[in-house]
Amino acid sequence: MTSDVQGWLAAWFAKRAPNIHLNDDHNFFDREAIDSFGIIELIEDAEQHFGIRFTEHDFQDRRFPTIAGLCDIITSKRADAR
């Protein structure tokens, strides 16, 4: 399950920031792979694609700004929904 989430996130960033090398542990804000409008789009796309809802707590989670961390958060939310 994790690999499909990670793959989706990597593809999402590759499509929107094709000139920025971003690995799973890079902070996507620090690498300027996303801006304030992009984060809204990412949240909406991820919520729709994975059938989840992010909370304010999720945005404050120290794992949130990396693909690996966001993957963990999404995977956990999907497991909780079952």
A tleap script that builds the chain and sets N, CA, C and O, in Angstrom:
source leaprc.protein.ff14SB
mol = sequence {
  NMET THR SER ASP VAL GLN GLY TRP LEU ALA
  ALA TRP PHE ALA LYS ARG ALA PRO ASN ILE
  HIE LEU ASN ASP ASP HIE ASN PHE PHE ASP
  ARG GLU ALA ILE ASP SER PHE GLY ILE ILE
  GLU LEU ILE GLU ASP ALA GLU GLN HIE PHE
  GLY ILE ARG PHE THR GLU HIE ASP PHE GLN
  ASP ARG ARG PHE PRO THR ILE ALA GLY LEU
  CYS ASP ILE ILE THR SER LYS ARG ALA ASP
  ALA CARG
}
set mol.1.N position { 0.822 -1.195 0.000 }
set mol.1.CA position { 0.000 0.000 0.000 }
set mol.1.C position { 0.866 1.260 0.000 }
set mol.1.O position { 0.552 2.229 -0.691 }
set mol.2.N position { 1.940 1.249 0.761 }
set mol.2.CA position { 2.808 2.419 0.836 }
set mol.2.C position { 3.383 2.784 -0.524 }
set mol.2.O position { 3.465 3.963 -0.867 }
set mol.3.N position { 3.783 1.776 -1.303 }
set mol.3.CA position { 4.429 2.069 -2.579 }
set mol.3.C position { 3.485 2.766 -3.556 }
set mol.3.O position { 3.931 3.600 -4.344 }
set mol.4.N position { 2.184 2.442 -3.521 }
set mol.4.CA position { 1.270 3.132 -4.421 }
set mol.4.C position { 1.092 4.594 -4.010 }
set mol.4.O position { 0.952 5.464 -4.869 }
set mol.5.N position { 1.097 4.867 -2.722 }
set mol.5.CA position { 0.998 6.245 -2.233 }
set mol.5.C position { 2.271 7.005 -2.587 }
set mol.5.O position { 2.211 8.127 -3.091 }
set mol.6.N position { 3.408 6.399 -2.326 }
set mol.6.CA position { 4.687 7.029 -2.625 }
set mol.6.C position { 4.821 7.306 -4.124 }
set mol.6.O position { 5.281 8.374 -4.527 }
set mol.7.N position { 4.421 6.352 -4.928 }
set mol.7.CA position { 4.471 6.519 -6.375 }
set mol.7.C position { 3.567 7.638 -6.851 }
set mol.7.O position { 3.948 8.430 -7.713 }
set mol.8.N position { 2.370 7.702 -6.290 }
set mol.8.CA position { 1.429 8.756 -6.663 }
set mol.8.C position { 1.998 10.127 -6.295 }
set mol.8.O position { 1.938 11.062 -7.094 }
set mol.9.N position { 2.552 10.245 -5.083 }
set mol.9.CA position { 3.130 11.521 -4.649 }
set mol.9.C position { 4.317 11.918 -5.517 }
set mol.9.O position { 4.429 13.075 -5.923 }
set mol.10.N position { 5.201 10.972 -5.801 }
set mol.10.CA position { 6.366 11.261 -6.643 }
set mol.10.C position { 5.921 11.728 -8.021 }
set mol.10.O position { 6.485 12.675 -8.568 }
set mol.11.N position { 4.917 11.073 -8.583 }
set mol.11.CA position { 4.405 11.465 -9.902 }
set mol.11.C position { 3.750 12.841 -9.841 }
set mol.11.O position { 3.900 13.642 -10.763 }
set mol.12.N position { 3.033 13.115 -8.771 }
set mol.12.CA position { 2.367 14.413 -8.613 }
set mol.12.C position { 3.412 15.527 -8.641 }
set mol.12.O position { 3.251 16.517 -9.355 }
set mol.13.N position { 4.488 15.363 -7.859 }
set mol.13.CA position { 5.534 16.382 -7.823 }
set mol.13.C position { 6.305 16.448 -9.133 }
set mol.13.O position { 6.648 17.541 -9.583 }
set mol.14.N position { 6.582 15.323 -9.747 }
set mol.14.CA position { 7.319 15.312 -11.018 }
set mol.14.C position { 6.557 16.058 -12.104 }
set mol.14.O position { 7.156 16.719 -12.952 }
set mol.15.N position { 5.248 15.951 -12.073 }
set mol.15.CA position { 4.416 16.631 -13.067 }
set mol.15.C position { 4.414 18.145 -12.838 }
set mol.15.O position { 4.419 18.914 -13.800 }
set mol.16.N position { 4.408 18.576 -11.586 }
set mol.16.CA position { 4.284 19.992 -11.284 }
set mol.16.C position { 5.618 20.712 -11.121 }
set mol.16.O position { 5.686 21.935 -11.249 }
set mol.17.N position { 6.664 19.965 -10.843 }
set mol.17.CA position { 7.991 20.568 -10.669 }
set mol.17.C position { 9.032 19.696 -11.370 }
set mol.17.O position { 9.917 19.139 -10.721 }
set mol.18.N position { 8.926 19.578 -12.695 }
set mol.18.CA position { 9.783 18.639 -13.424 }
set mol.18.C position { 11.274 18.961 -13.386 }
set mol.18.O position { 12.099 18.079 -13.625 }
set mol.19.N position { 11.628 20.190 -13.096 }
set mol.19.CA position { 13.037 20.579 -13.084 }
set mol.19.C position { 13.673 20.519 -11.700 }
set mol.19.O position { 14.832 20.897 -11.530 }
set mol.20.N position { 12.924 20.051 -10.722 }
set mol.20.CA position { 13.431 19.989 -9.349 }
set mol.20.C position { 13.594 18.528 -8.945 }
set mol.20.O position { 12.639 17.751 -8.957 }
set mol.21.N position { 14.832 18.170 -8.587 }
set mol.21.CA position { 15.079 16.807 -8.099 }
set mol.21.C position { 14.572 16.719 -6.669 }
set mol.21.O position { 15.013 17.469 -5.798 }
set mol.22.N position { 13.667 15.821 -6.435 }
set mol.22.CA position { 13.047 15.677 -5.123 }
set mol.22.C position { 13.036 14.197 -4.768 }
set mol.22.O position { 12.362 13.402 -5.422 }
set mol.23.N position { 13.786 13.828 -3.730 }
set mol.23.CA position { 13.696 12.436 -3.294 }
set mol.23.C position { 12.719 12.340 -2.128 }
set mol.23.O position { 12.158 13.349 -1.699 }
set mol.24.N position { 12.520 11.164 -1.629 }
set mol.24.CA position { 11.486 10.940 -0.617 }
set mol.24.C position { 11.710 11.690 0.697 }
set mol.24.O position { 10.763 11.927 1.446 }
set mol.25.N position { 12.960 12.061 0.976 }
set mol.25.CA position { 13.270 12.724 2.247 }
set mol.25.C position { 13.536 14.221 2.127 }
set mol.25.O position { 13.781 14.886 3.133 }
set mol.26.N position { 13.490 14.756 0.916 }
set mol.26.CA position { 13.660 16.202 0.744 }
set mol.26.C position { 12.409 16.932 1.220 }
set mol.26.O position { 11.288 16.472 1.007 }
set mol.27.N position { 12.614 18.056 1.857 }
set mol.27.CA position { 11.503 18.920 2.239 }
set mol.27.C position { 11.042 19.645 0.971 }
set mol.27.O position { 11.788 20.438 0.396 }
set mol.28.N position { 9.816 19.368 0.542 }
set mol.28.CA position { 9.374 19.937 -0.733 }
set mol.28.C position { 9.171 21.442 -0.677 }
set mol.28.O position { 9.184 22.095 -1.721 }
set mol.29.N position { 8.984 22.012 0.504 }
set mol.29.CA position { 8.917 23.471 0.616 }
set mol.29.C position { 10.323 24.071 0.458 }
set mol.29.O position { 10.513 25.031 -0.288 }
set mol.30.N position { 11.302 23.495 1.166 }
set mol.30.CA position { 12.678 23.990 1.088 }
set mol.30.C position { 13.247 23.878 -0.326 }
set mol.30.O position { 14.017 24.735 -0.758 }
set mol.31.N position { 12.872 22.833 -1.035 }
set mol.31.CA position { 13.371 22.620 -2.400 }
set mol.31.C position { 12.590 23.445 -3.425 }
set mol.31.O position { 12.882 23.404 -4.621 }
set mol.32.N position { 11.592 24.195 -2.943 }
set mol.32.CA position { 10.739 25.032 -3.784 }
set mol.32.C position { 10.035 24.239 -4.885 }
set mol.32.O position { 9.871 24.703 -6.013 }
set mol.33.N position { 9.628 23.025 -4.511 }
set mol.33.CA position { 8.880 22.173 -5.433 }
set mol.33.C position { 7.384 22.462 -5.362 }
set mol.33.O position { 6.601 21.938 -6.154 }
set mol.34.N position { 6.997 23.304 -4.402 }
set mol.34.CA position { 5.582 23.622 -4.218 }
set mol.34.C position { 5.469 24.998 -3.564 }
set mol.34.O position { 6.334 25.401 -2.787 }
set mol.35.N position { 4.399 25.706 -3.888 }
set mol.35.CA position { 4.146 27.001 -3.262 }
set mol.35.C position { 2.813 26.927 -2.517 }
set mol.35.O position { 2.217 25.857 -2.404 }
set mol.36.N position { 2.358 28.057 -2.018 }
set mol.36.CA position { 1.141 28.047 -1.203 }
set mol.36.C position { -0.094 27.619 -1.993 }
set mol.36.O position { -0.984 26.975 -1.437 }
set mol.37.N position { -0.162 27.960 -3.257 }
set mol.37.CA position { -1.290 27.505 -4.076 }
set mol.37.C position { -1.148 26.023 -4.400 }
set mol.37.O position { -2.137 25.290 -4.443 }
set mol.38.N position { 0.073 25.595 -4.625 }
set mol.38.CA position { 0.329 24.193 -4.924 }
set mol.38.C position { -0.015 23.270 -3.782 }
set mol.38.O position { -0.489 22.156 -4.006 }
set mol.39.N position { 0.218 23.718 -2.545 }
set mol.39.CA position { -0.095 22.861 -1.400 }
set mol.39.C position { -1.595 22.639 -1.296 }
set mol.39.O position { -2.043 21.555 -0.921 }
set mol.40.N position { -2.363 23.654 -1.625 }
set mol.40.CA position { -3.825 23.495 -1.622 }
set mol.40.C position { -4.232 22.470 -2.679 }
set mol.40.O position { -5.083 21.617 -2.430 }
set mol.41.N position { -3.630 22.559 -3.840 }
set mol.41.CA position { -3.919 21.602 -4.910 }
set mol.41.C position { -3.500 20.186 -4.505 }
set mol.41.O position { -4.233 19.226 -4.744 }
set mol.42.N position { -2.323 20.062 -3.895 }
set mol.42.CA position { -1.857 18.751 -3.440 }
set mol.42.C position { -2.830 18.148 -2.434 }
set mol.42.O position { -3.193 16.977 -2.541 }
set mol.43.N position { -3.245 18.933 -1.474 }
set mol.43.CA position { -4.169 18.457 -0.444 }
set mol.43.C position { -5.483 17.999 -1.077 }
set mol.43.O position { -5.978 16.912 -0.779 }
set mol.44.N position { -6.040 18.831 -1.946 }
set mol.44.CA position { -7.302 18.477 -2.597 }
set mol.44.C position { -7.153 17.221 -3.458 }
set mol.44.O position { -8.006 16.334 -3.420 }
set mol.45.N position { -6.069 17.148 -4.231 }
set mol.45.CA position { -5.846 15.984 -5.092 }
set mol.45.C position { -5.658 14.711 -4.271 }
set mol.45.O position { -6.226 13.670 -4.600 }
set mol.46.N position { -4.867 14.789 -3.210 }
set mol.46.CA position { -4.619 13.609 -2.365 }
set mol.46.C position { -5.897 13.174 -1.655 }
set mol.46.O position { -6.191 11.980 -1.584 }
set mol.47.N position { -6.655 14.132 -1.130 }
set mol.47.CA position { -7.908 13.778 -0.457 }
set mol.47.C position { -8.864 13.071 -1.415 }
set mol.47.O position { -9.487 12.068 -1.065 }
set mol.48.N position { -8.967 13.600 -2.607 }
set mol.48.CA position { -9.863 12.997 -3.590 }
set mol.48.C position { -9.348 11.636 -4.048 }
set mol.48.O position { -10.112 10.673 -4.109 }
set mol.49.N position { -8.074 11.550 -4.365 }
set mol.49.CA position { -7.506 10.308 -4.896 }
set mol.49.C position { -7.547 9.174 -3.875 }
set mol.49.O position { -7.865 8.036 -4.220 }
set mol.50.N position { -7.224 9.483 -2.617 }
set mol.50.CA position { -7.116 8.436 -1.598 }
set mol.50.C position { -8.343 8.322 -0.703 }
set mol.50.O position { -8.393 7.442 0.157 }
set mol.51.N position { -9.330 9.191 -0.885 }
set mol.51.CA position { -10.554 9.119 -0.083 }
set mol.51.C position { -10.304 9.406 1.384 }
set mol.51.O position { -10.856 8.737 2.258 }
set mol.52.N position { -9.470 10.403 1.654 }
set mol.52.CA position { -9.124 10.766 3.035 }
set mol.52.C position { -9.435 12.238 3.256 }
set mol.52.O position { -9.787 12.963 2.326 }
set mol.53.N position { -9.296 12.664 4.507 }
set mol.53.CA position { -9.409 14.082 4.856 }
set mol.53.C position { -8.247 14.420 5.772 }
set mol.53.O position { -8.016 13.746 6.775 }
set mol.54.N position { -7.520 15.467 5.419 }
set mol.54.CA position { -6.456 15.952 6.287 }
set mol.54.C position { -7.064 16.819 7.379 }
set mol.54.O position { -8.093 17.463 7.176 }
set mol.55.N position { -6.418 16.827 8.535 }
set mol.55.CA position { -6.827 17.682 9.648 }
set mol.55.C position { -5.750 18.724 9.896 }
set mol.55.O position { -4.652 18.633 9.348 }
set mol.56.N position { -6.060 19.694 10.705 }
set mol.56.CA position { -5.073 20.710 11.088 }
set mol.56.C position { -3.854 20.043 11.714 }
set mol.56.O position { -2.721 20.473 11.496 }
set mol.57.N position { -4.090 19.004 12.481 }
set mol.57.CA position { -2.985 18.259 13.111 }
set mol.57.C position { -2.033 17.695 12.054 }
set mol.57.O position { -0.818 17.711 12.249 }
set mol.58.N position { -2.567 17.202 10.949 }
set mol.58.CA position { -1.726 16.642 9.881 }
set mol.58.C position { -0.781 17.686 9.314 }
set mol.58.O position { 0.377 17.382 9.027 }
set mol.59.N position { -1.255 18.903 9.149 }
set mol.59.CA position { -0.424 19.963 8.577 }
set mol.59.C position { 0.701 20.372 9.519 }
set mol.59.O position { 1.730 20.880 9.074 }
set mol.60.N position { 0.511 20.155 10.811 }
set mol.60.CA position { 1.526 20.482 11.806 }
set mol.60.C position { 2.474 19.316 12.072 }
set mol.60.O position { 3.478 19.475 12.765 }
set mol.61.N position { 2.159 18.153 11.527 }
set mol.61.CA position { 2.995 16.968 11.701 }
set mol.61.C position { 4.356 17.213 11.052 }
set mol.61.O position { 4.428 17.651 9.904 }
set mol.62.N position { 5.419 16.935 11.773 }
set mol.62.CA position { 6.775 17.173 11.270 }
set mol.62.C position { 7.091 16.346 10.027 }
set mol.62.O position { 8.014 16.676 9.282 }
set mol.63.N position { 6.332 15.275 9.798 }
set mol.63.CA position { 6.547 14.425 8.624 }
set mol.63.C position { 5.919 14.999 7.363 }
set mol.63.O position { 6.289 14.600 6.259 }
set mol.64.N position { 4.992 15.912 7.498 }
set mol.64.CA position { 4.185 16.383 6.370 }
set mol.64.C position { 4.978 16.898 5.172 }
set mol.64.O position { 4.597 16.587 4.044 }
set mol.65.N position { 6.068 17.673 5.343 }
set mol.65.CA position { 6.703 18.288 4.162 }
set mol.65.C position { 7.677 17.411 3.366 }
set mol.65.O position { 8.480 17.933 2.592 }
set mol.66.N position { 7.617 16.102 3.543 }
set mol.66.CA position { 8.430 15.212 2.710 }
set mol.66.C position { 7.520 14.167 2.081 }
set mol.66.O position { 6.458 13.856 2.619 }
set mol.67.N position { 7.932 13.636 0.961 }
set mol.67.CA position { 7.143 12.583 0.315 }
set mol.67.C position { 7.023 11.380 1.236 }
set mol.67.O position { 5.938 10.814 1.375 }
set mol.68.N position { 8.129 10.979 1.871 }
set mol.68.CA position { 8.098 9.816 2.765 }
set mol.68.C position { 7.157 10.059 3.944 }
set mol.68.O position { 6.372 9.181 4.303 }
set mol.69.N position { 7.233 11.234 4.538 }
set mol.69.CA position { 6.385 11.548 5.683 }
set mol.69.C position { 4.925 11.666 5.299 }
set mol.69.O position { 4.052 11.154 6.001 }
set mol.70.N position { 4.653 12.330 4.198 }
set mol.70.CA position { 3.279 12.472 3.729 }
set mol.70.C position { 2.708 11.109 3.355 }
set mol.70.O position { 1.526 10.840 3.568 }
set mol.71.N position { 3.550 10.262 2.801 }
set mol.71.CA position { 3.141 8.900 2.487 }
set mol.71.C position { 2.717 8.169 3.765 }
set mol.71.O position { 1.700 7.476 3.771 }
set mol.72.N position { 3.485 8.319 4.840 }
set mol.72.CA position { 3.137 7.699 6.124 }
set mol.72.C position { 1.788 8.205 6.637 }
set mol.72.O position { 0.958 7.423 7.099 }
set mol.73.N position { 1.582 9.503 6.553 }
set mol.73.CA position { 0.334 10.099 7.030 }
set mol.73.C position { -0.853 9.572 6.218 }
set mol.73.O position { -1.867 9.170 6.789 }
set mol.74.N position { -0.728 9.573 4.907 }
set mol.74.CA position { -1.816 9.102 4.042 }
set mol.74.C position { -2.076 7.618 4.274 }
set mol.74.O position { -3.231 7.200 4.366 }
set mol.75.N position { -1.026 6.826 4.369 }
set mol.75.CA position { -1.171 5.382 4.593 }
set mol.75.C position { -1.887 5.115 5.913 }
set mol.75.O position { -2.750 4.240 5.986 }
set mol.76.N position { -1.535 5.858 6.947 }
set mol.76.CA position { -2.186 5.713 8.244 }
set mol.76.C position { -3.661 6.089 8.177 }
set mol.76.O position { -4.505 5.409 8.760 }
set mol.77.N position { -3.969 7.164 7.472 }
set mol.77.CA position { -5.368 7.586 7.329 }
set mol.77.C position { -6.187 6.547 6.568 }
set mol.77.O position { -7.341 6.282 6.903 }
set mol.78.N position { -5.580 5.969 5.549 }
set mol.78.CA position { -6.285 4.934 4.769 }
set mol.78.C position { -6.544 3.703 5.642 }
set mol.78.O position { -7.612 3.097 5.563 }
set mol.79.N position { -5.577 3.339 6.464 }
set mol.79.CA position { -5.743 2.172 7.340 }
set mol.79.C position { -6.818 2.441 8.391 }
set mol.79.O position { -7.598 1.547 8.720 }
set mol.80.N position { -6.864 3.661 8.919 }
set mol.80.CA position { -7.873 4.028 9.926 }
set mol.80.C position { -9.283 4.002 9.334 }
set mol.80.O position { -10.256 3.747 10.044 }
set mol.81.N position { -9.385 4.264 8.045 }
set mol.81.CA position { -10.691 4.323 7.389 }
set mol.81.C position { -11.289 2.940 7.173 }
set mol.81.O position { -12.478 2.817 6.879 }
set mol.82.N position { -10.497 1.925 7.311 }
set mol.82.CA position { -10.987 0.554 7.061 }
set mol.82.C position { -11.641 -0.049 8.243 }
set mol.82.O position { -12.099 -1.190 8.181 }
savepdb mol mol.pdb
quit
